Amino acid sequence: MCPAFGSLRVGLRMRRTATVLSGSACCVYGLTFTSHFYGARRSVGYVPFSSETLVTGKLFEDIKEAVENLADPALYDTIVVTNLCVPTASGVPLQLLPDQINGVRIIGIDVPGFGVPTHAEAKDVLAGAMLNYARTEAEAGPVAAPRERSDRPTVTLLGEMFPADPPGIGLMLEPLGLAAGPVVPTREWRELYAALDCAAVAAIHPFYTASVREFEAAGRSVVGSAPVGVDGTAAWLDAIGAACGIAQDKVDAAKNRFLPAIQAALAARPIKGRITVSGYEGSELLVARLLIESGADVPYVGTACPRTRWSDPDREWLEARGVRIQYRASLEQDIAAVEEHRPDLAIGTTPVVQHAKSSSIPSLYFTNLISARPLMGPAGAGSLATVVNAALGNQARFDRMTAFFEGVGAGDAAGVWETTPADHSDFKAKYAARRIAAAKAVEAVGV
């Protein structure tokens, strides 16, 4: 999917925020269709272009005019303008837009498919741009107070997560004299100020590098990993305590309170079986940790997101247990891992799940079935067991289906035939040779 879907959803979920896209009409159609399919209930602005307006610079003037017409402070606090592939590649300079019009903030970002690998990272592009703007405002003078403000120092949670996780993290922070702060990306502009005004930042999703840069520029400490499982929760509480200057006895009290409950929850719902994990959400390493502490054998974790130092605690823990981790994993690498390890269950993206099921391997789609569950603290412990164990128990059904459809063929011979399709391998080889020759000719011309 186009990565701009991620940043588009962030803007559409924010109160008093308008979103404008600049890109090819087919791209805008696909993005708006998918956004409304996922529950967006507001319009998306679109500035069309032609070859003439793109080449002459008129497109930028059209965008500026559209933003000026849209900037009504009675309706909006912010307008987000996003360049898709063609305007980005053509250098349409959104940075030349005014910072504000009629008191409405103007934020321009480039989110091309050729430059932002995943929609999860596109969320960081917009979140980082908003944090930068909010930080500049806060440095210039007083800003609006958030609707809700804790009387304790807060820990900002970086990266989207299941709605039950932030309150659960808040309970674990309470014995430390801390509270859970806003989740970035936020749902309202003033929450950005509260996010910046924190004791520390928890990089739950470690690839939010643009956002991390803004927090570090604001002088905030950033802690990697997350309170997942027994080992993960213990290490995370220690790291938060160190970052916030909390006495070790308070940290130990929090661990003594929550770790036994997590251990009991994991023991009550064990998972037995070999499982490969792959996805593009950014929480793949955390899910693998939880599966392993639940008793599963996880030989491979693939994530479309990049390696950063904020994921090192998870990487080191997993590698110490023999897990092979593939950052920026391709579909081919994820499928190769399924073929290599022949797991009892494959957790992955849609095409990985499709491949696994065609090989009679039970599988689960990561985004809809794994991300839609809590992972943190006692609530997260054992949360995956129900769906994972149910899927593991489906092997007999896959075996029956495979036996039922045995002999119907595959590829161009799939289906039921009165006569078996003839194999034209010689014809295929002939045209394969032509393609190879043509490719070599093109390569020679290029040299």
C-alpha positions in Angstrom: 0.0 0.0 0.0 1.1 3.6 -0.7 3.0 4.8 2.5 1.1 8.1 2.4 -1.8 6.2 3.8 -0.1 6.3 7.2 0.4 10.0 7.4 -3.0 10.6 5.9 -4.7 8.6 8.7 -2.8 10.5 11.3 -4.1 13.8 10.0 -7.6 12.5 9.5 -7.8 11.4 13.1 -6.7 14.8 14.6 -9.3 17.2 15.7 -9.6 20.5 13.8 -7.1 19.4 11.2 -7.7 19.6 7.4 -5.7 17.4 5.0 -4.8 18.2 1.4 -3.2 15.8 -1.0 -1.2 16.8 -4.1 -0.5 13.9 -6.5 -1.8 11.8 -9.3 -5.6 11.4 -9.4 -5.3 7.6 -9.3 -3.2 7.8 -6.2 -5.5 10.2 -4.4 -8.5 8.0 -5.3 -6.8 4.9 -3.8 -5.7 6.8 -0.7 -9.1 8.4 0.0 -11.0 5.2 -0.7 -8.8 3.2 1.7 -9.0 6.0 4.4 -12.8 6.0 4.3 -12.9 2.2 4.3 -11.0 2.4 7.6 -13.4 4.9 9.1 -12.4 8.4 8.1 -15.4 10.7 8.3 -14.2 13.9 6.8 -13.2 15.1 3.4 -9.7 15.0 1.9 -8.7 18.0 -0.1 -7.1 17.5 -3.5 -5.1 19.8 -5.7 -5.0 18.3 -9.3 -2.3 19.1 -11.7 -1.4 18.7 -15.4 2.0 18.5 -17.1 1.8 22.3 -17.7 1.0 23.3 -14.1 3.7 20.9 -12.9 6.4 22.1 -15.2 5.7 25.9 -15.0 5.3 25.9 -11.2 1.6 26.8 -11.3 0.9 23.7 -9.2 2.6 25.3 -6.2 0.5 28.4 -6.7 -2.6 26.3 -6.9 -1.7 24.6 -3.6 -1.1 27.9 -2.0 -4.5 29.3 -3.2 -6.3 26.1 -2.0 -4.7 26.4 1.5 -5.6 30.1 1.7 -9.2 29.4 0.8 -9.3 26.5 3.4 -7.6 28.4 6.3 -10.6 29.2 8.4 -9.6 29.5 12.1 -13.2 28.8 13.1 -12.9 25.3 11.6 -9.3 24.4 11.8 -6.2 24.7 13.9 -3.9 23.0 11.3 -3.8 22.2 7.6 -1.5 19.4 6.5 -0.5 19.4 2.8 1.1 16.2 1.5 3.1 15.8 -1.7 2.8 12.3 -3.2 5.3 10.8 -5.7 5.1 13.0 -8.7 5.0 16.5 -7.0 7.9 15.3 -4.7 10.0 14.1 -7.6 9.3 17.3 -9.4 10.4 19.4 -6.5 7.1 21.2 -5.6 8.4 23.3 -2.7 5.9 22.9 0.1 8.4 24.4 2.5 7.7 27.8 0.8 4.1 27.8 2.0 3.5 30.3 4.9 3.9 28.8 8.4 0.4 30.1 9.2 -2.6 31.7 7.4 -5.3 33.5 9.4 -3.9 31.9 12.5 -4.1 28.4 11.1 -0.9 26.4 11.1 0.3 25.1 7.7 2.5 22.0 7.6 3.8 20.6 4.3 5.4 17.2 4.0 6.7 14.9 1.2 5.6 11.3 1.5 6.7 9.6 -1.8 6.4 5.9 -2.2 10.0 5.8 -3.5 11.4 7.5 -0.4 9.2 6.3 2.5 9.3 2.5 2.6 6.3 1.8 4.9 3.0 3.5 6.0 4.2 3.1 9.6 7.2 5.4 8.9 4.9 7.9 7.1 3.2 8.4 10.4 6.5 9.4 11.8 7.1 11.9 9.0 3.9 13.8 9.9 4.3 13.3 13.7 7.9 14.7 13.5 6.8 17.7 11.5 4.1 18.5 14.0 6.4 18.1 16.9 8.9 20.4 15.3 6.2 23.1 14.8 4.8 22.6 18.3 8.3 22.8 19.9 9.0 26.0 18.0 5.8 27.5 19.4 6.5 26.4 22.9 10.0 27.9 22.8 8.5 31.2 21.6 6.1 31.6 24.5 3.0 30.3 26.4 0.9 27.7 24.6 -2.5 26.2 25.1 -2.7 23.7 28.0 -3.9 20.2 27.3 -7.5 19.2 28.1 -6.2 16.7 30.8 -2.9 17.1 32.6 -1.4 14.8 35.2 0.0 16.2 38.5 2.9 13.7 38.2 5.8 13.7 35.7 4.8 11.9 32.5 6.3 9.4 30.1 5.3 10.1 26.5 4.5 7.0 24.5 5.9 7.1 21.0 4.1 5.0 18.4 0.5 3.8 17.9 -0.6 0.9 20.0 -3.7 -1.0 21.1 -6.0 1.3 23.1 -5.8 -0.7 26.3 -2.0 -0.5 26.4 -1.5 3.1 27.5 -3.7 2.8 30.6 -1.9 -0.5 31.4 1.4 1.3 31.1 0.1 4.0 33.3 -0.7 1.5 36.1 2.9 0.2 35.9 4.3 3.7 36.1 2.2 4.7 39.1 4.5 3.1 41.8 7.4 5.1 40.3 5.5 8.4 40.8 5.0 8.8 37.1 2.1 8.8 34.7 1.5 7.8 31.1 1.6 10.9 28.9 0.1 11.4 25.4 0.5 8.8 22.7 2.3 10.2 19.6 0.9 10.6 17.0 -1.7 12.6 19.0 -5.4 13.2 18.3 -5.2 16.9 19.1 -2.7 19.7 18.5 -2.4 20.8 22.2 -1.4 17.2 23.1 1.8 17.8 21.3 2.8 20.4 23.9 2.1 17.9 26.6 4.1 15.2 24.8 7.1 17.5 24.7 6.6 18.4 28.3 7.6 15.0 29.7 10.1 13.4 32.0 11.1 10.8 29.3 9.9 9.3 26.0 9.2 5.6 25.6 10.0 4.6 22.0 7.5 1.8 21.9 7.8 1.9 18.1 11.6 2.4 17.7 11.6 3.6 14.1 9.9 7.0 14.8 13.3 8.6 14.2 12.0 12.0 13.1 10.0 12.3 16.3 12.9 11.2 18.4 15.0 14.0 16.9 12.4 16.5 18.0 12.3 15.1 21.6 16.0 15.0 21.8 16.1 18.6 20.6 13.8 19.4 23.4 16.2 17.8 25.9 14.2 14.7 26.6 15.6 11.2 27.2 14.4 8.4 25.0 14.0 4.8 26.2 13.7 1.9 23.8 11.8 -1.4 23.9 8.5 -1.8 25.9 7.0 -3.5 29.0 6.3 -6.8 27.2 6.6 -10.1 29.0 8.6 -10.7 32.2 12.1 -9.8 31.0 10.9 -6.9 28.9 8.9 -5.3 31.6 11.7 -5.7 34.2 14.3 -4.1 31.9 11.9 -1.4 30.7 11.0 -0.3 34.2 14.7 -0.2 35.1 15.4 2.0 32.0 12.5 4.3 32.8 13.6 4.6 36.4 17.1 5.5 35.3 16.0 8.0 32.7 13.7 9.8 35.2 15.9 9.6 38.3 13.6 7.3 40.2 15.1 5.6 43.3 15.8 1.9 42.7 13.6 0.8 45.7 10.6 2.3 43.9 11.5 0.5 40.7 11.9 -2.7 42.5 8.5 -2.2 44.2 6.9 -1.8 40.8 8.6 -4.9 39.5 7.5 -6.9 42.6 4.0 -5.8 42.0 3.6 -6.6 38.3 6.1 -9.2 37.3 4.5 -12.1 39.2 1.1 -11.2 37.6 2.7 -11.3 34.2 4.4 -14.6 34.9 1.2 -16.1 36.1 -0.7 -14.9 33.0 1.9 -16.4 30.7 1.9 -19.7 32.5 -1.9 -19.9 32.4 -1.9 -19.7 28.6 1.1 -21.4 27.2 1.8 -21.5 23.4 3.5 -24.6 22.0 4.7 -24.7 18.4 7.2 -23.1 15.9 6.1 -19.7 14.7 7.6 -17.3 12.1 6.7 -13.6 12.5 6.7 -10.9 9.9 5.0 -7.6 9.3 5.3 -3.9 8.7 3.7 -2.4 11.8 7.0 -2.0 13.7 6.0 -4.1 16.7 7.1 -7.5 15.3 10.0 -7.8 17.7 7.8 -7.2 20.7 5.3 -9.8 19.5 8.1 -12.3 19.1 9.3 -11.6 22.6 5.9 -12.3 24.0 5.5 -15.5 22.0 8.8 -16.8 23.2 8.0 -16.1 26.9 4.7 -17.9 26.3 6.6 -21.0 25.3 6.7 -20.7 21.5 9.7 -21.4 19.3 10.3 -18.4 17.1 13.2 -18.9 14.6 12.6 -15.9 12.4 11.3 -12.3 12.7 11.0 -10.1 9.7 10.0 -6.5 9.8 9.7 -4.0 7.0 10.9 -1.2 9.4 14.6 -0.3 9.8 17.0 -1.1 12.6 17.6 1.7 15.1 19.3 1.8 18.4 15.9 2.0 20.1 15.2 -1.6 19.0 18.6 -2.9 20.2 17.2 -4.2 23.6 14.7 -6.3 21.7 17.2 -7.4 19.0 19.8 -8.5 21.6 17.2 -10.4 23.7 15.9 -12.2 20.7 19.3 -13.0 19.2 20.4 -14.4 22.5 17.6 -17.0 22.1 18.6 -18.0 18.5 16.1 -15.8 16.6 17.2 -14.5 13.2 16.0 -10.9 12.7 15.6 -9.4 9.3 15.1 -5.6 9.2 13.8 -4.1 5.9 12.6 -7.6 5.1 11.3 -8.2 1.6 8.4 -10.5 0.7 10.8 -12.9 -0.8 12.8 -13.1 2.5 9.7 -13.7 4.6 8.5 -16.4 2.3 11.9 -18.0 2.2 11.8 -18.1 6.0 8.5 -19.9 5.9 9.9 -22.4 3.5 13.1 -22.9 5.5 11.5 -23.4 8.9 8.2 -24.9 7.9 6.5 -23.5 11.0 3.4 -24.7 12.7 2.0 -21.2 12.3 3.1 -18.3 10.1 2.2 -14.8 11.3 2.7 -12.2 8.5 1.5 -9.9 5.8 -1.3 -10.8 3.4 1.0 -12.4 0.7 3.0 -14.3 3.3 -0.3 -15.7 4.8 -1.5 -16.6 1.3 1.7 -18.5 0.5 1.6 -20.3 3.9 -2.0 -21.4 3.5 -1.3 -22.6 0.0 1.4 -24.8 1.5 -1.1 -26.1 4.2 0.5 -24.1 7.0 -1.9 -22.3 9.4 -1.3 -18.5 9.3 -2.5 -15.2 10.8 -2.5 -11.7 9.3 -0.4 -9.6 11.6 -2.1 -6.3 11.2 -5.7 -7.3 11.8 -5.3 -10.3 14.1 -2.1 -9.6 16.1 -1.9 -5.8 16.3 -5.6 -5.7 17.5 -4.6 -7.0 20.9 -2.9 -5.6 24.0 0.8 -6.5 24.4 2.0 -4.6 27.4 2.1 -5.6 31.1 -0.3 -8.1 32.7 -3.0 -7.3 30.2 -0.7 -8.2 27.3 0.6 -11.4 28.8 -1.4 -14.3 27.4 -3.4 -12.0 25.1 -2.1 -13.6 22.0 -2.6 -17.2 23.3 -6.3 -17.5 22.3 -6.0 -16.6 18.7 -2.5 -18.2 18.2 -3.5 -21.5 19.8 -6.7 -21.6 17.8 -4.8 -21.1 14.6 -2.2 -23.8 15.7 -5.1 -26.2 16.2 -6.2 -25.8 12.5 -3.5 -28.0 11.0 -5.9 -30.9 10.7 -8.3 -28.7 8.7 -5.6 -27.7 6.3 -4.5 -31.3 5.8 -8.1 -32.3 5.0 -8.4 -29.4 2.4 -5.1 -30.3 0.9 -6.2 -33.9 0.5 -9.5 -32.9 -0.9 -8.0 -30.7 -3.6 -5.0 -33.0 -4.3 -4.5 -33.4 -8.0 -6.3 -30.4 -9.3 -3.1 -28.9 -10.5 -1.3 -25.6 -9.9 -0.3 -22.6 -11.9 -1.4 -22.7 -15.5 -2.6 -26.3 -15.0 -4.9 -25.5 -12.1 -8.5 -26.6 -12.3 -10.5 -29.6 -13.5 -9.8 -30.6 -17.1 -11.3 -33.2 -19.5 -7.8 -33.7 -20.9 -4.6 -32.8 -19.0 -3.1 -29.5 -20.3 -0.1 -30.1 -22.5 3.2 -28.9 -21.2 4.7 -26.3 -23.5 8.0 -25.9 -21.8 9.8 -25.6 -25.1 7.6 -22.6 -26.0 8.3 -21.0 -22.6 12.1 -21.6 -22.9 12.1 -20.0 -26.4 10.5 -16.8 -25.2 12.6 -16.8 -22.0 15.7 -16.9 -24.2 14.3 -13.9 -26.1 13.7 -11.9 -22.9 17.2 -12.6 -21.7 18.7 -11.6 -25.0 16.7 -8.3 -25.0 17.7 -7.5 -21.5 21.4 -8.0 -22.4 21.0 -5.8 -25.4 19.5 -3.0 -23.2 22.3 -3.5 -20.7 24.9 -3.2 -23.5 23.3 0.0 -24.8 23.4 1.4 -21.3 27.1 0.7 -20.9 
